[in-house]
């Protein structure tokens, strides 16, 4: 069995699948080891929804154009320069041809979803979402002869000088050792490993929720870093957003996001405000709230709106807690009544005229004499019923990964590792060193998955 | 009827409304996105829009074992079924035939018996040609006109209460043409990308169900058109049956019968392969019984045409007419009802899209 495969792909999400398909197309014999059982296959890709794609003119579902420089500038804005320009531009330029390639592998696209119009020009949405994409890739991979093993946990890659000599994995109750000619690691980050998160972030991380797969435990990443693979990305950071506090510990995905913050007053468990809720339009501020909530006691916060704001944002999976008075709401949210009343009263008293309230633009409605101020959408919370949502940090991904070159090849201080490539979240820290750009993770995974598959196949053939 | 199924469906579509990844598959998801909260009527309308293509199920990241346990095709099928039974007139017959293929078979046997009895009782002095030598045209009309029109009236009454339930308003011609256009192409079984649905082989897209359904639907409509043309020939042009092979009833009816026979057989085969946990499994038997009944009606009609001279005309005629009688009478209480509800739901959807 161990002799029958040329290439082993570790991880069956978007990047691993793109690598496996690309390698199998050349005739290479590929084994894909997916850590999850079949219903949960696909890593975080199963929760994604789109692909950020450069295009010089209308392309598939994408209108108008989105050029390399505009794309790169968007990346610079979110990363504040923490990116490798060569690799980033390689991803951006390659994204254009990827879209048609994806369609040929069975991926279907759909026009921008309702409520996401701002992404219609830049991001191609998967019809059915990321799981549908993953399903299509598994079908294609299996048609090309890729052998897929689910529930297969890779424990160790033995790095022997400048190459990996052995790979150990557990499948069911069996521990297996194989020596493929080439290995591609596409096993994501470590965000589902709470011990590691706590070491990186501190004890507060215990209260974080993980938005995606519970299978990204970083075992292979740690194994390789321990053996001298060169890391990339800030080892202490993760991308976290504020999500519904009632979300499951893992795998809550898209439906747990809450877009109500900008129309609300956000308080901590002591019913005190701690940040300007109206700083900017939500997509731009979305990402900072994970951190803000993480810094509050018990890593929890509460977003409170009144009846007038209920229909201004996308619905989320759980109905809000509803009450006819602020005091009753405080009781239901387990907040101190007097303090919440005082906070809301102080906020209401600091609001001016609401005539120019505009839910989708920075309307300049600001509080006066309040600390911290709310600088837009400052409208009193006065119309019952009142609604409250609890907020917790929801971790999307971690930044620490393996450093790769433009061929997706990994490296030690001594030089390139001859037969080890990396793709996807495992190496994305090279390009996305900070922040987040919608649909860019899938682009990195697709481009580098294909590169890794191509290079590994060239090596073994 | 805020039943458990409706409540569960509401819970699920609220999850869908927070996700929206499936918007491109069919009409159900855009209809969800248009609303923020869902009344019982809204849920029933969504259920009747659902064609059970299952694209959303395989795309869903929240299906079991995930704790959100989303299974939209199943829960909407259950609500849809409950809505047909709730709106059926009279209520007495509502459940049995939907659930049970055996009940349908029993009704067919009664149909045979009635026709045999009619042949015996009324056939003596029939005096016509062909079939009419066995059972006069007048007798046939006396049996089949009410057997057709009364169930149609029942369905009309059901649709009226359905329309009220789902909050349907004033419609335009364009709503009807949009609905008919959608049904004519089975647009909601296209998967949004014309590669079809996920019915018989997990997440593989295929147009098998779409084409087979089309064969059944157009086969049935051709047969129905054949009957109508014969009625017109008889009453308007005073041209009674039997009709020659190049007459309108035959030109419509023979290909229609063949399409319907092949289509129903193919549908039954597909249904055997499909995953039953993604539909309302309680009515599997009734649905299968209905497909078999349609197959029997069309095939017995063809046999009657081909072997009319074989000396067993009375048996063949009684068998065919008995099955047709059962099909007509059970129209409001079997899967046959879905066509009427579906078209109504599509009209409502076109209306909602416009407003």
Interface residues (C-beta under 8 A of the other chain):
Chain A: X39 X40 X46 X47 X49 X108 X110 X111 X113 X114 X115 X126 X127 X128 X129 X130 X131 X132 X135 X136 X139 X248 X251 X253 X254 X255 X256 X257 X311 X314 X315 X316 X317 X319
Chain B: X14 X15 X17 X18 X19 X20 X21 X22 X23 X24 X25 X30 X33 X36 X55 X56 X58 X59 X60 X61 X62 X63 X64 X65 X66 X67 X68 X191 X192 X193 X195 X203 X204
